[in-house]
């Protein structure tokens, strides 16, 4: 059994989005084509942004794609997102440039390399990649058993060999590496003018490093051809059923000079009394999603008795709940929020709140609605003693027996 480190190492994620990907059709690089109203790249980014162990996220983009990239990440929390790096002529060259950019920032630790065309990666795969590396490993990659018989052919197109299927796997991303050995391997390959490596694990094998494997996820497909974009749960023989969940949260006013609403900091003559940042809007939507999943409530997963959540940003809670929907093979169709308070005024901040909620949940802005009202000076909200939020989440999940 691998010994776990006493203290976690810094973890960075490097998403490779520099290819042209024109085989997928659509007239533009596949990483910028839309799935459910959001670019493929945005879908690929969200699970990494929701993973608290990752301290830095970098993206390598193609030359001339600067505007496409800016549109893809619009509304996404960029606090851990580095400025994009321009890639090279090959995937190998693009990864090397991304690694050098991280090195210039002084990064050292674990780096996850992920293909932006794999838009359906789950947080469980990210955690598995980090965990499989442990403290002693240098490289770890997700692998799937081969189910088809594989033939090696010669130059004439005749079968030259049938390798034993039980010794073969296909591999995916994210792949996890120690940063310095991976960068050194890239630099060695560059010095040797070797540019044909199709993934970083192959390069590490060439450099003499052992590469461990862990179970991959069949759903973590790489979007390559136009038909890949047409695949839906229904086409895969899966029926999605609609579920609706509701959430409610309330906080009393206390000392302070601001409140958090929907991930937006709003100046006010009072704060709220809360264990976390007291964002009633995000708490209500978190409970709405968890309710639709029949997966407890916010207190189940983030108990106020646990000191690690003291002052925590509520975006982490909503991001967690949205990830749980995707891990169940589901999708978020709509989030509806009603905020009740006499003050502060919500109207001037409505669009900023919508954009923040959409970014946290990983859904298009058009799938978020916000209303604000007062209680006509009745009750505790009418007396300006606190504020309330009601959330409703509509999701679709695979039908269960």
N, C-alpha and C positions, 0 to 999 in steps of 0.2 A: 504494500500500500504506500502511495506517495505521501511524504510528509508535507503538511500544509505550511505555508509561510507564516511567520509570526505577525507580520504586517503586510497588508496588501500592496502590491506594486502598482505604479501608475499604469493605466491601460488606455491606449489610443486605438481608434478605429480609422482605417484608411479605405475609403470607398473609391473604386476604380470606375470612372464614368467618362473616359476619354475616347472610347471607340465610336465608330460611326453607326454600326448596327443596322445598316440599311436593308438587310435581308428580312427584317421584321415588317417592312413596308411603312406606309404612313408618310413618307417623304421627309422624315427627319430622324435623327438618332433615336433608337428605341428607348433610351433612358429618359427621354423627354416626352414620349407618347403618354397619353392619359389612360388611366385605369380608374374608373369611378370618379372621374373629375379631377384626379391628382396625377402629376407626372410619376412615372415609374421610380425615378430617383427619390422623390419625396417619400414614397411608400418604403423604399429600402432604407432611408435615413431614420424613420420614426422609431423602430425598435432599438437602434443604437442610442438615440437621444433619450429614450425612456430607461436605459440601463444606467443606474447610478454609479456603477464601478468604472464606467468609461469617463475619463477626464478630458479627453481631446478627440475631436472628430474632424477629419480632413477629407476633402474630396479632390480627386484629380479629374480635370475636365479637358475636353478637346479644344484646340485652338479655334477661336471664332464662336465658341459656345457660351461666352460670358453672359450674354443677355438671357439665353435659355436657362442657364444655371440660376441667375438672379430670380427669374420667374418661378423656378421650381422650389426655391427655398423661401420665397416670400411668405411672411407670416410665421416662419419657424423660429423658435427661440435660438438665437445664434451665440449664446454665451459660451458654449463649448465648441462652436463650429469655427475652424480656422478659415482664413481666406483661401479660395480655391487655388490649386496649382495646375499649370498647363502641362498636359501629358506629352508623351513622345509618339514615335511612329508605331510602337508595339506595346502590348500590355506590359511586358517586362520593363521597357523604358519608362512607361508611365508610373509603375509602382516605384521604381528607383527614384524618380523625381519627387514623388510624394514622400518617400522615406527621407530624402535629403532635406526637404522642407521641414519635416518634424525634427530632424537632427539640428537644424539651424535654430530651432526653438529651445534646444537643450533637452529634448525628450529622451528618456531611457526607461524601459520597462517592458511591457507586453504590447504588441501591436497586432490587431486583427485586420486582415486583408479581406475585403468583401467586394464581389462584383455587383455593381449597381443594378445590373439586369436581373438579379435575384431579388425581386420585390416582395417576396412572401416569407422572408426569414422571420423566425419567432425568437422571442427573448430567451426561450429555453435553449436554443442552439447557441446563442451568444454566451450564455452562462456555461454551457457545456464546453465550449472552446476554451474559455478562460480556465475552467476547472481542470480540464484534461492536461493542460500544460503543467499544472501543479508548480512545484518549486524547482524541480530538477529537469524538467523537459525543455527542449529547445524549439520543437515544432509539433503541432497537433492539427489534424485535419478531419473534417466530417466525411465519412465514407458510407456508401450504400452497396449492398451485395448485388452482383450482376445476376439477373434472372434469365437473360437470353444467352444462348451459346455464342461465343465469340470466335471468329476465325482471323488468322493472320494470313494475308495474301502476298504473293510475290509480284514482281514487276509485270508479269504476263497476266495477272488477274486470277491466277490459280491459287487454291488453298495451299498454304505452306505449312500451317500448324493450327491445331485446335488446343489452345491452352486450357488447363483444368479450370472450370468455372469457379470452384470453391476457393481459388487463389486470386480471384479478380474482384475488384471493387471499382465503382465510379466515385469521384470525389466532388465535393461542393465547396462553397465558402459560406461563412467566414472561416478562414484558416488563421490559427494563432501561432505567433512566433516571439522569441526573444528579439528585441529590437536590434541590438548591436550585432549579433551573429547574422541576422537576415540582411542588414545593411552591408556587412562585410562580404557576404556571399554575392550580393548584387554588384558590389564594386569589383570583386574578383572576376565575375563573369564579364563585366564591362571591359576590364583590362585585357581579358583573353579574347575579346571580340566575339563572345558567344551570346547570341540574341534570340535563340529559338525556344526558350523555356515558356511553356504555356500556363504554368502556375508556379507559385512561389515554393511549393513543396518540392517540385522537381528540381528547382535551383538549389534548395537546401540539401537534397539527396546528392546532387553533384558536388556540393561543397563538403560532403562527408558527414553530415549531421543526421542522427536518427529522427525519423518522422513517425510520431504516434498517430493513431486513429481513434475516433469515437463515432458512435452511430449518427448518421445523417438523418435528414427529414425528407421523405418523398415529396412533400408539398413545397419544398424549397427549390422550385424549378427555376431554370434560367430561361428568360424570355429571349427567343432567338428568331423564330419565324412568325409570319403574320398569323398563322393558325393558333399560336400560343396565346395571342391576345383575345382570341374568341372563346377560349375555354372558360366556362363558368361552372359553378357548383352543380347546376342543373344538368349541363352537358356531361358532367362526370358521374351522373347517376345519383346525385345527391339532392335531396329536397330541402330547401331552406324554409323555416317557419318564422313568422314574425312574432316577436315578443316586445312587450312594452313594460318599462319599469319606471317607478316614480321615486323621487327623493325629496327630502325636506331638511333644512338646516336653519338654525337660529343662533344668533350671538348677541349678547348684551354689549352696549357701549361701555367703555372705560377710559382710562387715561390714554392719551396718544394724540397724534397729529395726522393720522391717515388710516384708511381702511383698504383692504384688498378685495376686489370684486372681479371675478372671472380672470384672475391672473394679472390684473391691472391695478397699480398703486394709485389711489385717489386721495388727494389732500382733503382733510376733514378736521373739525375742531375736537374730535374724539377718536380713540381707537376702539378695538373690540377686545373683550376678555375671552381668551382662547388658549388652547395648548399649542396648536400650530399657528399659522399666520391668520387663522380665523376667516378664511375666504368662504363665505356662505354659498356663493354661486358654484364654485368648484366642488364643494362638499356635497351640495344637493345633486349635481350631475354625476358625481362619483357614485353616490348611493343609487341613483336611477339606473346606471349601467350595471352595478352589482346586483340590483334587484331584478333586472331583466335576465341576468345570468343565473339567478337563484344561488348567488355566491356570497351570502352574508351581507355585511354592510361595512362602512368605512371603519367603524370601531373594531370589527373583527380582524381586519388586516393591519390597521394602524392604531392600536389601542392607546388612549391618552395616558395610560399608566406607564407607557414605555418612554423613557427620557429621550430616546433618539429622535422622536417626532416633535420635541419641543421647538417651537418656532419654525417647523418645516414648511417649505413652500408647497401649497396645496396642488400645484401643477403635477407634482410627483404622484399624488393620489389619483387624479384623473387620468394621467398617463398610464398608470398601473392598470386601472379598470379598462381602459381602451385596449391595452395589450391583452388583457384576459379575454376580451371578445374575440380578438384575432387568433389567439391560441386555441380557442374552441372552434375555429374554422368559420367564424361569423363575421359580420360586417355591421357597422353603425350606419343606420339610414338617416337618423335625425336626432338632434338634441334641442330641446325646447326649455327655456328658462324664464321664470318670472321672479323678479326681485321686488320686495315690498319694503319701503322705508319712506320716511318724510325727507330725510337727507342722509347722505349727499345725493345730489342730482345724478341720475344714471344716464340720462339722455346724451349729454356731451361726450360720454365715454362709450356709448353703445357699440360703435363700429370697432373700436380698439378691443373691447371685450370679446366681441364675436370673433375677430381675427385671432385673438390669443387662444380662445377655446378651440377653434378649428385646428390651430397648429398643434396644441397639446394632444387633442384626440386623433389627429392624423386624418381629418376629413375635410372636404371642400367647405368654403365659407357659406355656400348656399345651403348647407345642411345644419346650420346653427341659427336659432331664432332667440331673440331676447326681448322681453317686455318688462316694463317697470311701472309700478303703481304705488299709491299711498293707501293707507287704511282710513282716510278721511278723518284723521286725528283721533281715531278710536283705538283703544287697546294700547299695549306697550309700544308698538311701532308708532302709533299716533302720538304718543307722549315722547317720542324720540328717545326711547330707552334702549332700542336695539333695531336690528334688521333681520329680515327673513328671506329665504329663497326656496322656491319650488322648482324641481327639475323633472323633466320627462325625457326618457330615452327610448327610441324605437330602434330595435336591432333585428337582424335575421341570423338564426343559428341553424346548423344542420339538424334535421329531424332525428329525434332519438326514439328507439323502440320502447 
